[in-house]
């Protein structure tokens, strides 16, 4: 899985998972949301740090192609 896909899917899957958690577990929901946000931040930071090393494809960097 590429970083671009992970940056999109982590918050989406977390939100879908949190839909099924009861409201009385507010602290747990907040903790899971915080962990998801931190993971997304780390993935985005990794993408940022690899920016200059990535080869350009038609003028774009980090292109994901679907077969």
DOFI-468665 format. One record per residue: residue number from 1; x, y, z of N, C-alpha, C in turn. Coordinates in Angstrom, 3 decimals. Example, Ala and Ser with C-alpha at 12.3 -4.5 7.8 and 13.67 -1.06 7.14 Angstrom:
% residues 2
+-----+----------+----------+----------+----------+----------+----------+----------+----------+----------+
! num !      n.u !      n.v !      n.w !     ca.u !     ca.v !     ca.w !      c.u !      c.v !      c.w !
+-----+----------+----------+----------+----------+----------+----------+----------+----------+----------+
!   1 !   13.190 !   -5.690 !    7.800 !   12.300 !   -4.500 !    7.800 !   13.200 !   -3.300 !    7.800 !
!   2 !   12.850 !   -2.250 !    7.080 !   13.670 !   -1.060 !    7.140 !   12.900 !    0.030 !    7.870 !
+-----+----------+----------+----------+----------+----------+----------+----------+----------+----------+
END
This chain:
% residues 67
+-----+----------+----------+----------+----------+----------+----------+----------+----------+----------+
! num !      n.u !      n.v !      n.w !     ca.u !     ca.v !     ca.w !      c.u !      c.v !      c.w !
+-----+----------+----------+----------+----------+----------+----------+----------+----------+----------+
!   1 !    0.851 !   -1.167 !    0.000 !    0.000 !    0.000 !    0.000 !    0.898 !    1.230 !    0.000 !
!   2 !    0.594 !    2.165 !   -0.868 !    1.415 !    3.370 !   -0.944 !    1.036 !    4.344 !    0.167 !
!   3 !    1.903 !    5.315 !    0.397 !    1.629 !    6.312 !    1.431 !    0.389 !    7.134 !    1.104 !
!   4 !    0.184 !    7.417 !   -0.166 !   -0.999 !    8.198 !   -0.549 !   -2.280 !    7.467 !   -0.169 !
!   5 !   -2.317 !    6.190 !   -0.422 !   -3.491 !    5.394 !   -0.080 !   -3.675 !    5.324 !    1.429 !
!   6 !   -2.596 !    5.134 !    2.149 !   -2.679 !    5.038 !    3.604 !   -3.150 !    6.340 !    4.232 !
!   7 !   -2.697 !    7.471 !    3.701 !   -3.102 !    8.767 !    4.247 !   -4.601 !    8.984 !    4.066 !
!   8 !   -5.166 !    8.437 !    3.019 !   -6.606 !    8.548 !    2.794 !   -7.381 !    7.515 !    3.625 !
!   9 !   -6.884 !    6.276 !    3.657 !   -7.646 !    5.189 !    4.272 !   -7.627 !    5.179 !    5.799 !
!  10 !   -6.559 !    5.611 !    6.423 !   -6.481 !    5.557 !    7.893 !   -7.601 !    6.369 !    8.542 !
!  11 !   -7.794 !    7.638 !    8.210 !   -8.904 !    8.374 !    8.841 !  -10.276 !    7.838 !    8.434 !
!  12 !  -10.398 !    7.409 !    7.185 !  -11.679 !    6.890 !    6.715 !  -12.069 !    5.620 !    7.470 !
!  13 !  -11.151 !    4.680 !    7.578 !  -11.447 !    3.433 !    8.284 !  -11.651 !    3.662 !    9.779 !
!  14 !  -10.924 !    4.603 !   10.352 !  -11.118 !    4.930 !   11.760 !  -12.504 !    5.511 !   11.992 !
!  15 !  -12.917 !    6.419 !   11.131 !  -14.251 !    7.021 !   11.268 !  -15.340 !    5.965 !   11.112 !
!  16 !  -15.163 !    5.072 !   10.153 !  -16.149 !    4.006 !    9.973 !  -16.183 !    3.070 !   11.177 !
!  17 !  -15.037 !    2.814 !   11.764 !  -14.995 !    1.970 !   12.954 !  -15.591 !    2.636 !   14.175 !
!  18 !  -15.393 !    3.937 !   14.309 !  -15.908 !    4.660 !   15.469 !  -17.418 !    4.852 !   15.422 !
!  19 !  -18.022 !    4.666 !   14.280 !  -19.475 !    4.782 !   14.167 !  -20.159 !    3.729 !   15.044 !
!  20 !  -19.520 !    2.583 !   15.210 !  -20.128 !    1.476 !   15.933 !  -19.774 !    1.443 !   17.418 !
!  21 !  -19.052 !    2.436 !   17.906 !  -18.680 !    2.491 !   19.319 !  -19.756 !    3.268 !   20.077 !
!  22 !  -20.213 !    2.763 !   21.206 !  -21.250 !    3.466 !   21.975 !  -20.774 !    4.839 !   22.457 !
!  23 !  -21.726 !    5.750 !   22.615 !  -21.385 !    7.115 !   23.016 !  -20.832 !    7.209 !   24.428 !
!  24 !  -21.161 !    6.259 !   25.276 !  -20.697 !    6.361 !   26.666 !  -19.196 !    6.071 !   26.802 !
!  25 !  -18.544 !    5.651 !   25.758 !  -17.093 !    5.425 !   25.768 !  -16.364 !    6.617 !   25.148 !
!  26 !  -16.683 !    7.807 !   25.630 !  -16.141 !    9.030 !   25.031 !  -14.627 !    9.095 !   25.084 !
!  27 !  -14.039 !    8.687 !   26.199 !  -12.583 !    8.752 !   26.323 !  -11.919 !    7.814 !   25.324 !
!  28 !  -12.462 !    6.624 !   25.165 !  -11.907 !    5.668 !   24.208 !  -12.008 !    6.156 !   22.781 !
!  29 !  -13.138 !    6.771 !   22.453 !  -13.326 !    7.326 !   21.110 !  -12.300 !    8.417 !   20.846 !
!  30 !  -12.112 !    9.267 !   21.829 !  -11.134 !   10.352 !   21.664 !   -9.712 !    9.813 !   21.551 !
!  31 !   -9.422 !    8.770 !   22.295 !   -8.089 !    8.172 !   22.237 !   -7.828 !    7.537 !   20.873 !
!  32 !   -8.809 !    6.828 !   20.345 !   -8.663 !    6.207 !   19.021 !   -8.548 !    7.286 !   17.946 !
!  33 !   -9.343 !    8.343 !   18.054 !   -9.272 !    9.438 !   17.082 !   -7.910 !   10.129 !   17.146 !
!  34 !   -7.385 !   10.315 !   18.345 !   -6.058 !   10.919 !   18.498 !   -4.981 !   10.034 !   17.891 !
!  35 !   -5.061 !    8.732 !   18.120 !   -4.085 !    7.805 !   17.558 !   -4.150 !    7.797 !   16.034 !
!  36 !   -5.350 !    7.838 !   15.493 !   -5.519 !    7.878 !   14.043 !   -4.946 !    9.165 !   13.460 !
!  37 !   -5.183 !   10.259 !   14.123 !   -4.638 !   11.540 !   13.656 !   -3.121 !   11.549 !   13.724 !
!  38 !   -2.563 !   10.985 !   14.781 !   -1.109 !   10.930 !   14.912 !   -0.495 !   10.042 !   13.830 !
!  39 !   -1.138 !    8.911 !   13.548 !   -0.640 !    8.028 !   12.493 !   -0.706 !    8.714 !   11.129 !
!  40 !   -1.792 !    9.426 !   10.870 !   -1.925 !   10.153 !    9.609 !   -0.858 !   11.245 !    9.499 !
!  41 !   -0.585 !   11.916 !   10.611 !    0.467 !   12.935 !   10.617 !    1.830 !   12.320 !   10.320 !
!  42 !    2.126 !   11.182 !   10.920 !    3.413 !   10.522 !   10.665 !    3.534 !   10.066 !    9.218 !
!  43 !    2.445 !    9.559 !    8.648 !    2.472 !    9.158 !    7.242 !    2.687 !   10.370 !    6.330 !
!  44 !    2.022 !   11.464 !    6.638 !    2.191 !   12.684 !    5.834 !    3.603 !   13.248 !    5.986 !
!  45 !    4.155 !   13.141 !    7.168 !    5.528 !   13.598 !    7.388 !    6.508 !   12.744 !    6.589 !
!  46 !    6.267 !   11.440 !    6.557 !    7.104 !   10.558 !    5.744 !    7.024 !   10.894 !    4.272 !
!  47 !    5.835 !   11.220 !    3.804 !    5.657 !   11.622 !    2.411 !    6.397 !   12.931 !    2.133 !
!  48 !    6.311 !   13.862 !    3.066 !    6.991 !   15.149 !    2.919 !    8.507 !   14.975 !    2.861 !
!  49 !    9.034 !   14.113 !    3.704 !   10.484 !   13.926 !    3.746 !   11.010 !   13.211 !    2.506 !
!  50 !   10.186 !   12.435 !    1.843 !   10.603 !   11.736 !    0.622 !   10.334 !   12.544 !   -0.643 !
!  51 !    9.865 !   13.748 !   -0.523 !    9.439 !   14.516 !   -1.688 !   10.572 !   14.768 !   -2.679 !
!  52 !   11.703 !   15.246 !   -2.213 !   12.795 !   15.588 !   -3.134 !   13.424 !   14.360 !   -3.777 !
!  53 !   13.387 !   13.227 !   -3.097 !   14.003 !   12.017 !   -3.631 !   13.109 !   11.297 !   -4.638 !
!  54 !   11.833 !   11.643 !   -4.671 !   10.898 !   10.943 !   -5.555 !   11.094 !   11.393 !   -6.997 !
!  55 !   11.099 !   10.455 !   -7.922 !   11.212 !   10.848 !   -9.335 !    9.898 !   11.449 !   -9.831 !
!  56 !   10.019 !   12.414 !  -10.729 !    8.832 !   13.065 !  -11.285 !    8.295 !   12.238 !  -12.445 !
!  57 !    6.977 !   12.066 !  -12.474 !    6.297 !   11.346 !  -13.551 !    5.344 !   12.338 !  -14.209 !
!  58 !    5.656 !   12.746 !  -15.420 !    4.859 !   13.743 !  -16.143 !    4.678 !   15.022 !  -15.338 !
!  59 !    5.700 !   15.414 !  -14.585 !    5.649 !   16.642 !  -13.812 !    5.056 !   16.483 !  -12.427 !
!  60 !    4.598 !   15.280 !  -12.072 !    4.011 !   15.038 !  -10.759 !    4.912 !   14.099 !   -9.965 !
!  61 !    4.892 !   14.259 !   -8.647 !    5.592 !   13.341 !   -7.771 !    4.543 !   12.575 !   -6.981 !
!  62 !    4.878 !   11.362 !   -6.580 !    3.982 !   10.494 !   -5.815 !    2.693 !   10.215 !   -6.585 !
!  63 !    2.836 !    9.732 !   -7.781 !    1.693 !    9.372 !   -8.600 !    1.341 !    7.922 !   -8.314 !
!  64 !    0.076 !    7.678 !   -8.115 !   -0.382 !    6.306 !   -7.917 !   -1.238 !    5.913 !   -9.106 !
!  65 !   -0.871 !    4.812 !   -9.723 !   -1.611 !    4.357 !  -10.898 !   -2.395 !    3.105 !  -10.556 !
!  66 !   -3.622 !    3.082 !  -10.980 !   -4.492 !    1.926 !  -10.755 !   -4.475 !    1.066 !  -11.999 !
!  67 !   -4.123 !   -0.220 !  -11.835 !   -4.040 !   -1.085 !  -13.038 !   -5.400 !   -1.363 !  -13.651 !
+-----+----------+----------+----------+----------+----------+----------+----------+----------+----------+
END
